[in-house]
Amino acid sequence: MQLTEIAAFLGLSIQSGGEQNITGIQYNSQKVQPGNIFVCIQGEKTDGHNYVADAVSRGAVAVLAAHTLSDLPAQVSLLIAENPRLAMASLADMWYQFPDRKMRVIGVTGTNGKTTTTHLIKWVLEQQGYATGLVGTIHNVVGALDVPSSNTTPESLELFALFNEMVKNGYQYGVMEVSSHALKQGRVSACRFAAGVFTNLTQDHLDYHGTFEDYLESKTKLFSMLNQTGDFPAYGVVNIDDGAASSFIQAANVPVWTYGLGASADVQAKDFHLTAGGTQLTICYQGKEYLAKIPLIGKFNIYNALAAITVLLAEGIAMEAILVALASAPQVPGRFELVDYGQDFAVVVDYAHTPDGLENVLSTAREITHGRVISVFGCGGDRDKTKRPIMGAIGGKYSDFAIITSDNPRTENPYAILEQVEAGIKKETNHYVVEESRGAAIAKAIAMAEPGDLIMIAGKGHENYQLVNGETLHFDDREEARSCLEKRLAGKTIEK
């Protein structure tokens, strides 16, 4: 592709260096190949403008920057954009020939429930014969390609590359989680969404957004991006029971479907019965009632199922077909995931790492458990500190016994984090211990469990690492739990 073509599409002019044949796009200088255009992105920790020389040394023939570069070699061309990151999103879409316009992209945003909702939508669509790709917190899935994610929503260059693979494989749908970071930074600014879904909004990421208002404003951008065209019907789907619902509805310029537990919702759930094996409920839609059974546990998962059902109805799939498919939906990794070795107590691993998320899973555990609820949880380092005592209080309120422990302390002193969590829990209960080692905390919980108890290991879910002092150390809650269960059932002493 010629640089003049790129400049014209972006509405920019070539500042220096003249015409170039562009072979690819990169924003990481270490990945630059000869003939690439290098995009200077201002990140949270570093500035791409500082790596122009490295990019040029690796063969970059053009640079997209936010300002003039005095030391740029004469043979290297320069484009200047007010926001190179936004420009890169449009360029990536163009480079891959607008794959988001060749399939229906469904974006799901909210504090909690994004992963489960996207997985449910994907599952039902595939059961109906629609090839569907997935982009999200756990992994990115395109056909045989199934790779772990580093971000909930990738940078635009990687995102459109994934969309391109979906289109090349004949996919009709792409279902993706859309984070507040991606919306605020403009990673998805060039994406054409067929649907935007709002799950809920509670305290999270205030370390990045600063205020809850900024967090809300960032989330609603997904709905303001939705546009209706003659050949491309778009719509929004909103949890009408959430306090922020009106903000999302007002942001949308397209029809909005609602779901919830009240009669005012377009798709309503009622008469639900929670069990350790799933949930039975009645779905009300267009004056009809449908009996449903979903293999998901907890009231919060009723909302996730409703979100998925509403999207699928909007896509024209019959309710009967949706419910048949949902009844056999597989377990979502790290989302109320049971670790079962045949023991006479339950062990559950969940990703809950926000106050609302922890309250959801622990209140559900309380509802379905006849014995004690034993919790293992902590809070991440270098993140919102205000939620630590809040989560401590929630753990104390809903647990018969709690073990507070490390959860990705990153560069912070883990004991300082634990002190802040403890400040909240000791206001609710004295039935807790502090155990910095997460492995030892899990071992303690399994060693003390009695028949009928439920152990909730919260915070990391599908993650298989701990972030400690700049290092990524292998650690998987499920592996640790299985190891301890295996030892206990074999009559061996569990090291605590």
KEROVO-506669 format. One record per residue (C-alpha): residue number from 1; x, y, z. Coordinates in Angstrom, 2 decimals. Example, Ala and Ser with C-alpha at 12.3 -4.5 7.8 and 13.67 -1.06 7.14 Angstrom:
% KEROVO-506669
     n        xx        yy        zz
     1     12.30     -4.50      7.80
     2     13.67     -1.06      7.14
% end
This chain:
% KEROVO-506669
     n        xx        yy        zz
     1      0.00      0.00      0.00
     2      1.29      3.44     -0.88
     3      1.84      6.07      1.79
     4     -0.10      8.65     -0.24
     5     -3.13      6.31     -0.08
     6     -2.78      6.04      3.68
     7     -2.37      9.80      4.12
     8     -5.41     10.53      1.97
     9     -7.57      8.06      3.92
    10     -6.51      9.58      7.25
    11     -6.91     13.13      5.96
    12     -3.22     13.87      6.55
    13     -0.37     15.17      4.42
    14      3.13     13.76      4.10
    15      5.35     16.19      6.00
    16      8.70     14.91      4.77
    17     10.36     12.00      2.98
    18      7.94     11.62      0.09
    19      6.19      8.53     -1.23
    20      6.82      5.10      0.30
    21      5.59      1.57     -0.30
    22      4.24      0.47      3.09
    23      4.56     -3.23      3.94
    24      2.94     -3.20      7.36
    25      2.01     -1.27     10.51
    26      3.69     -1.44     13.91
    27      3.54      0.50     17.17
    28      6.14     -1.68     18.94
    29      9.56     -0.74     17.57
    30     10.96     -4.21     18.31
    31      8.46     -5.76     15.89
    32      9.19     -3.40     12.99
    33     10.02     -5.02      9.65
    34     11.55     -3.32      6.59
    35      9.01     -1.12      4.85
    36      6.73     -0.68      7.90
    37      5.09      2.51      9.11
    38      5.77      3.04     12.82
    39      3.00      4.60     14.92
    40      4.07      6.57     18.01
    41      1.61      5.77     20.79
    42      1.65      7.61     24.09
    43      1.15      4.86     26.67
    44      0.66      4.92     30.44
    45      4.30      4.03     31.08
    46      6.18      4.96     27.92
    47      5.99      7.14     24.81
    48      6.40      5.66     21.34
    49      8.10      8.86     20.17
    50     11.13      7.77     22.21
    51     11.53      4.66     20.05
    52     11.52      6.20     16.58
    53     15.27      5.73     16.14
    54     14.97      2.05     17.02
    55     12.08      1.63     14.58
    56     14.03      3.32     11.79
    57     17.09      1.16     12.49
    58     14.88     -1.91     11.97
    59     13.59     -0.69      8.61
    60     10.66      1.67      9.23
    61     10.25      3.92      6.18
    62      7.51      6.12      7.63
    63      6.45      7.39     11.04
    64      3.02      8.47     12.24
    65      3.61     10.87     15.13
    66      1.88     13.54     17.17
    67      4.47     16.23     16.39
    68      7.50     17.01     14.25
    69     10.63     14.93     14.79
    70     13.80     16.98     14.38
    71     16.18     14.02     14.16
    72     14.18     11.94     11.68
    73     16.39     10.84      8.72
    74     15.56     12.62      5.46
    75     14.65      9.39      3.69
    76     11.99      8.49      6.29
    77      8.54      9.95      5.70
    78      6.49     11.63      8.41
    79      2.76     11.89      9.00
    80      1.44     13.99     11.89
    81     -1.90     13.26     13.56
    82     -3.38     14.90     16.65
    83     -3.93     11.45     18.15
    84     -1.79      8.74     16.51
    85     -3.60      6.00     18.46
    86     -6.96      6.97     16.96
    87     -5.37      7.30     13.55
    88     -3.88      3.81     13.90
    89     -7.31      2.35     14.64
    90     -8.67      3.74     11.35
    91     -5.52      2.71      9.50
    92     -5.69     -0.85     10.87
    93     -9.30     -1.15      9.74
    94     -8.35      0.09      6.27
    95     -5.24     -2.12      6.10
    96     -7.28     -5.25      6.69
    97     -9.98     -4.09      4.24
    98    -12.64     -3.29      6.83
    99    -13.34     -6.79      8.21
   100    -15.74     -5.38     10.81
   101    -18.08     -4.45      7.96
   102    -18.13     -7.99      6.59
   103    -19.57     -9.65      9.71
   104    -21.64     -8.65     12.71
   105    -19.53     -7.55     15.67
   106    -21.22     -7.73     19.07
   107    -19.51     -5.74     21.82
   108    -20.18     -6.37     25.52
   109    -19.15     -3.84     28.16
   110    -19.72     -3.50     31.90
   111    -17.86     -4.11     35.15
   112    -18.82     -7.75     35.60
   113    -20.27    -10.49     33.41
   114    -18.58     -9.66     30.11
   115    -16.74    -12.95     29.80
   116    -19.69    -15.20     30.65
   117    -22.06    -13.22     28.44
   118    -19.77    -13.34     25.39
   119    -19.18    -17.07     25.84
   120    -22.91    -17.74     26.04
   121    -23.63    -15.69     22.91
   122    -20.87    -17.49     21.02
   123    -22.09    -20.91     22.16
   124    -25.68    -20.40     21.01
   125    -24.69    -18.80     17.71
   126    -22.47    -21.76     16.93
   127    -25.22    -24.19     17.89
   128    -27.35    -22.41     15.28
   129    -24.68    -22.91     12.64
   130    -23.07    -19.47     12.68
   131    -19.28    -19.42     12.69
   132    -18.34    -17.08     15.55
   133    -15.06    -15.66     16.77
   134    -14.35    -14.49     20.32
   135    -12.18    -11.70     21.73
   136    -11.97    -11.34     25.49
   137    -10.33    -11.54     28.88
   138     -9.53    -15.25     28.88
   139     -8.60    -15.87     25.26
   140     -9.06    -14.91     21.62
   141    -10.65    -17.67     19.55
   142    -10.75    -17.87     15.75
   143    -11.29    -21.40     14.46
   144     -8.36    -23.55     15.55
   145     -6.57    -20.47     16.87
   146     -7.07    -20.18     20.62
   147     -4.54    -17.91     22.29
   148     -4.47    -16.44     25.83
   149     -5.25    -12.74     26.10
   150     -2.96    -10.09     27.55
   151     -5.72     -7.46     27.57
   152     -9.50     -7.75     27.73
   153     -9.62     -5.75     24.48
   154     -6.52     -5.80     22.25
   155     -4.90     -2.77     20.70
   156     -6.59     -1.84     17.41
   157     -3.87     -3.37     15.23
   158     -4.24     -6.79     16.83
   159     -8.02     -6.45     17.00
   160     -8.47     -5.87     13.28
   161     -5.97     -8.63     12.53
   162     -8.24    -10.97     14.52
   163    -11.32     -9.68     12.67
   164     -9.50    -10.27      9.38
   165     -8.85    -13.89     10.35
   166    -12.51    -14.32     11.21
   167    -13.59    -12.99      7.82
   168    -11.01    -15.12      5.98
   169    -12.47    -18.15      7.76
   170    -16.00    -17.26      6.70
   171    -17.22    -16.10     10.11
   172    -20.56    -14.35     10.31
   173    -20.04    -13.07     13.87
   174    -17.36    -11.70     16.14
   175    -18.26    -11.43     19.83
   176    -15.98     -9.34     22.02
   177    -15.52     -7.86     25.45
   178    -15.02     -4.09     25.34
   179    -13.12     -2.64     28.29
   180    -13.33      0.89     29.60
   181     -9.61      1.28     28.89
   182    -10.14      0.37     25.22
   183    -13.03      2.79     24.90
   184    -11.25      5.69     26.59
   185     -8.03      5.14     24.63
   186     -9.79      4.71     21.31
   187     -8.65      1.16     20.59
   188    -12.12      0.37     19.17
   189    -12.86      3.84     17.77
   190    -12.88      2.60     14.16
   191    -14.92     -0.53     14.82
   192    -18.44     -0.81     13.46
   193    -20.51     -2.63     16.06
   194    -23.76     -4.36     15.16
   195    -24.70     -4.45     18.84
   196    -23.57     -2.95     22.11
   197    -24.40     -4.75     25.37
   198    -24.28     -3.23     28.86
   199    -24.14     -5.67     31.79
   200    -23.67     -3.53     34.92
   201    -21.53     -0.80     36.43
   202    -19.87     -0.93     39.84
   203    -16.61      0.34     41.31
   204    -13.54     -0.73     39.35
   205    -10.49      0.74     37.62
   206    -10.62      4.02     39.54
   207     -6.82      3.91     39.62
   208     -6.97      4.55     35.86
   209    -10.15      6.61     35.45
   210     -9.79      8.70     38.59
   211    -13.52      9.14     39.06
   212    -16.59      6.96     38.70
   213    -18.01      9.57     36.31
   214    -15.09      9.13     33.93
   215    -15.48      5.35     34.16
   216    -19.17      5.66     33.25
   217    -18.49      8.10     30.43
   218    -15.88      5.76     28.96
   219    -18.28      2.81     29.05
   220    -21.14      4.70     27.37
   221    -18.90      5.47     24.39
   222    -19.71      2.00     23.07
   223    -23.37      2.97     22.77
   224    -22.67      6.38     21.25
   225    -20.67      4.57     18.55
   226    -23.68      2.53     17.44
   227    -25.06      3.77     14.13
   228    -28.03      2.61     12.11
   229    -27.60      2.21      8.36
   230    -30.00      0.80      5.81
   231    -28.11     -2.42      5.21
   232    -26.70     -2.79      8.70
   233    -29.24     -2.83     11.56
   234    -27.62     -1.99     14.87
   235    -29.06     -1.97     18.37
   236    -28.23     -1.74     22.06
   237    -28.97     -4.18     24.89
   238    -29.19     -2.78     28.43
   239    -29.59     -4.22     31.93
   240    -32.56     -2.07     32.94
   241    -32.12     -2.98     36.62
   242    -28.72     -1.28     36.82
   243    -28.53      2.27     38.14
   244    -26.55      3.41     35.10
   245    -29.04      2.01     32.55
   246    -30.45      5.41     31.59
   247    -27.00      6.74     30.71
   248    -26.49      3.95     28.18
   249    -29.98      4.29     26.73
   250    -29.51      8.04     26.31
   251    -26.13      7.52     24.64
   252    -27.60      5.25     21.97
   253    -28.87      6.51     18.62
   254    -30.30      3.10     17.78
   255    -33.14      0.92     19.14
   256    -32.45     -0.42     22.63
   257    -33.62     -3.75     24.04
   258    -33.79     -4.15     27.81
   259    -33.52     -7.11     30.15
   260    -33.96     -7.56     33.88
   261    -36.05     -9.01     36.66
   262    -38.82     -6.41     36.52
   263    -41.90     -6.48     34.32
   264    -40.77     -3.34     32.45
   265    -37.92     -5.25     30.79
   266    -38.33     -6.49     27.21
   267    -36.87     -9.81     28.35
   268    -37.66    -10.69     31.96
   269    -36.62    -13.49     34.29
   270    -38.79    -14.52     37.22
   271    -39.55    -17.45     39.51
   272    -35.92    -18.55     39.58
   273    -34.63    -21.37     41.73
   274    -30.90    -21.64     42.38
   275    -29.23    -25.00     43.00
   276    -25.65    -26.23     43.12
   277    -26.20    -27.73     39.67
   278    -27.66    -24.72     37.90
   279    -30.68    -22.45     37.79
   280    -34.30    -23.03     36.86
   281    -36.33    -19.98     35.89
   282    -39.12    -18.55     33.77
   283    -38.35    -16.18     30.88
   284    -41.06    -13.71     29.86
   285    -40.97    -12.28     26.34
   286    -43.67    -10.71     24.19
   287    -46.46    -11.95     26.43
   288    -45.26    -15.55     26.57
   289    -43.58    -17.48     29.34
   290    -40.82    -20.03     28.77
   291    -39.46    -22.48     31.31
   292    -35.67    -22.53     31.21
   293    -32.76    -24.32     32.83
   294    -29.24    -22.99     32.59
   295    -26.08    -24.70     33.89
   296    -25.01    -21.50     35.66
   297    -25.15    -20.76     39.37
   298    -26.16    -17.48     40.98
   299    -28.46    -14.53     40.50
   300    -25.67    -12.62     38.75
   301    -25.54    -15.38     36.14
   302    -29.27    -14.97     35.52
   303    -28.42    -11.47     34.35
   304    -25.59    -12.79     32.16
   305    -27.95    -15.33     30.60
   306    -30.61    -12.65     30.06
   307    -28.07    -10.42     28.31
   308    -27.13    -13.25     25.96
   309    -30.75    -14.25     25.36
   310    -31.70    -10.66     24.48
   311    -28.88    -10.36     21.94
   312    -29.81    -13.67     20.36
   313    -33.47    -12.68     20.11
   314    -32.45     -9.41     18.50
   315    -30.41    -11.42     16.00
   316    -33.58    -13.29     15.02
   317    -33.07    -16.61     16.78
   318    -36.20    -18.20     18.26
   319    -36.50    -18.36     22.04
   320    -37.04    -22.13     22.00
   321    -33.78    -22.68     20.11
   322    -31.89    -20.32     22.41
   323    -33.02    -22.11     25.56
   324    -32.24    -25.56     24.17
   325    -28.69    -24.44     23.36
   326    -28.18    -22.65     26.69
   327    -29.15    -25.78     28.62
   328    -25.95    -27.45     27.41
   329    -23.61    -24.45     27.56
   330    -20.11    -25.41     28.78
   331    -18.39    -24.11     31.90
   332    -16.64    -20.77     31.40
   333    -13.08    -21.09     32.78
   334    -12.62    -19.39     36.13
   335    -16.25    -18.26     36.42
   336    -17.84    -20.06     39.39
   337    -15.80    -23.05     38.25
   338    -16.10    -26.16     40.40
   339    -12.95    -28.10     41.27
   340    -14.29    -31.57     41.95
   341    -12.24    -34.55     43.11
   342    -15.21    -36.34     44.60
   343    -14.73    -34.60     47.96
   344    -17.70    -34.07     50.30
   345    -17.37    -30.29     50.20
   346    -17.37    -27.85     47.30
   347    -14.41    -25.88     45.95
   348    -15.18    -23.00     43.60
   349    -12.76    -20.76     41.72
   350    -14.02    -17.40     40.46
   351    -12.51    -14.29     38.85
   352    -14.43    -11.94     41.22
   353    -12.02     -9.09     41.96
   354    -14.38     -6.15     42.53
   355    -16.62     -5.43     45.53
   356    -19.75     -6.22     43.52
   357    -18.22     -9.35     42.01
   358    -17.10    -10.69     45.41
   359    -20.49     -9.99     46.93
   360    -22.21    -11.77     44.04
   361    -20.24    -14.98     44.34
   362    -20.21    -15.11     48.14
   363    -23.92    -14.38     48.48
   364    -24.58    -17.12     45.92
   365    -22.33    -19.49     47.85
   366    -24.28    -18.68     51.00
   367    -27.58    -19.38     49.24
   368    -26.64    -22.82     47.91
   369    -24.50    -24.07     50.83
   370    -25.81    -25.89     53.90
   371    -22.44    -25.88     55.63
   372    -19.90    -23.12     56.10
   373    -18.70    -20.67     53.44
   374    -14.90    -20.42     53.60
   375    -13.44    -17.68     51.42
   376     -9.94    -17.10     50.08
   377     -9.43    -13.67     48.51
   378     -7.25    -10.59     48.31
   379     -6.80     -7.41     46.27
   380     -4.39     -6.55     43.48
   381     -1.45     -4.21     43.89
   382     -0.99     -0.96     41.94
   383     -4.76     -0.73     41.54
   384     -7.66      1.08     43.21
   385     -6.83      1.10     46.93
   386    -10.25      2.34     48.03
   387    -11.91     -0.99     47.26
   388     -9.63     -3.00     49.57
   389    -11.41     -2.38     52.90
   390    -14.75     -2.61     51.07
   391    -13.89     -6.08     49.80
   392    -12.59     -7.03     53.22
   393    -15.93     -6.09     54.77
   394    -17.82     -8.06     52.11
   395    -15.65    -11.12     52.74
   396    -16.32    -10.86     56.45
   397    -20.06    -10.38     56.01
   398    -20.69    -13.39     53.79
   399    -18.04    -15.85     55.00
   400    -18.16    -18.09     58.03
   401    -14.39    -18.03     57.86
   402    -12.14    -15.96     55.59
   403     -8.50    -16.22     54.61
   404     -7.17    -13.00     53.11
   405     -4.15    -13.43     50.91
   406     -2.12    -12.04     48.01
   407     -3.62    -11.46     44.57
   408     -1.13    -10.03     42.07
   409      0.64     -7.63     44.46
   410      2.67     -6.30     41.51
   411      5.12     -3.68     42.82
   412      3.39     -3.07     46.16
   413      4.29     -4.60     49.50
   414      1.79     -7.46     49.81
   415      1.55     -7.03     53.58
   416      0.53     -3.39     53.15
   417     -2.30     -4.52     50.84
   418     -3.39     -7.16     53.34
   419     -3.50     -4.56     56.12
   420     -5.93     -2.47     54.07
   421     -8.14     -5.50     53.38
   422     -7.98     -6.46     57.06
   423     -9.12     -2.98     58.06
   424    -12.46     -3.78     56.44
   425    -12.90     -7.41     57.44
   426    -12.26     -6.91     61.16
   427    -15.25     -4.56     61.31
   428    -17.46     -7.50     60.32
   429    -15.94    -10.55     61.96
   430    -13.00    -11.98     63.86
   431    -13.33    -15.33     62.07
   432    -10.47    -14.79     59.65
   433     -6.73    -15.18     59.27
   434     -4.12    -13.41     57.16
   435     -1.92    -15.65     55.01
   436      0.26    -13.81     52.51
   437      1.15    -16.93     50.51
   438     -1.79    -17.68     48.21
   439     -0.78    -21.33     47.94
   440     -0.71    -21.68     51.72
   441     -4.06    -19.89     51.97
   442     -5.71    -22.38     49.62
   443     -4.11    -25.25     51.51
   444     -5.46    -23.91     54.82
   445     -8.98    -23.66     53.41
   446     -8.98    -27.22     52.04
   447     -7.43    -28.64     55.19
   448    -10.14    -27.12     57.40
   449    -13.15    -27.91     55.17
   450    -15.84    -30.21     56.55
   451    -18.65    -32.10     54.77
   452    -21.18    -29.67     53.26
   453    -18.84    -26.65     53.30
   454    -18.07    -24.49     50.27
   455    -14.65    -22.94     49.67
   456    -14.72    -19.86     47.44
   457    -11.32    -18.99     45.99
   458    -11.88    -15.56     44.46
   459     -9.89    -13.01     42.50
   460     -7.89    -14.79     39.83
   461    -10.23    -17.23     38.11
   462     -8.67    -18.38     34.85
   463     -5.34    -16.64     35.47
   464     -2.32    -18.91     35.77
   465      0.16    -16.43     37.19
   466      1.01    -14.12     40.07
   467      2.52    -10.69     39.36
   468      5.16    -10.02     42.01
   469      7.82     -7.28     41.89
   470      7.89     -7.12     38.11
   471      7.98    -10.90     37.72
   472      5.30    -13.16     36.31
   473      5.29    -16.31     38.41
   474      3.28    -19.39     37.47
   475      0.32    -19.84     39.78
   476     -3.13    -21.30     39.09
   477     -5.82    -21.42     41.80
   478     -7.35    -24.50     40.18
   479     -4.03    -26.35     40.08
   480     -3.33    -25.50     43.72
   481     -6.80    -26.63     44.77
   482     -6.52    -29.91     42.84
   483     -3.11    -30.63     44.37
   484     -4.42    -30.05     47.90
   485     -7.56    -32.10     47.26
   486     -5.51    -34.95     45.85
   487     -3.31    -34.98     48.96
   488     -6.25    -34.76     51.33
   489     -8.18    -37.57     49.64
   490     -5.04    -39.70     49.64
   491     -4.76    -39.20     53.39
   492     -1.63    -37.08     53.11
   493     -0.93    -34.02     55.22
   494     -1.57    -30.76     53.41
   495      1.26    -28.31     53.93
   496     -0.03    -25.03     55.27
% end
